[in-house]
Amino acid sequence: MQITYPLPEVVEEVTIGNPGFRTYRYRVTWRGDTVVKMEPLGNDFETGYSDFDKRQVPVFYGTKGPGPLYRREHVLTGAEPTLAPIHEDDGSLDFWLIG
């Protein structure tokens, strides 16, 4: 028996941030309901205004950051699932038993 669960892969461009102030554009790749990749589209700002700190603070929304926001390329199309044996629950743990 083989069970399949095909998940759609969708790529879209999104903008995050505060409209009227600074926004950041990304190309986002979804696999089902999971973000698997975010690529900055520009966003090479080194600082951004923090309403909390009331000053400019370092930001890492572009390519100058410490690394990609998401590192989940392993779940993109073509990835093979890790197979595991199917077994029937033997009921050895009963979390509802008060004793």
Buried (B, 14 or more C-beta within 10 A) or exposed (E): EEEEEEEEBEEEEEEEBEEEEBEBBBEBBBBEEEBBBBBBEEBEBEEBBEEEEEEEEEBBBBEEBEEEBBEBEEBEEEEEEEEEEEEEEEEEEEEEEEE
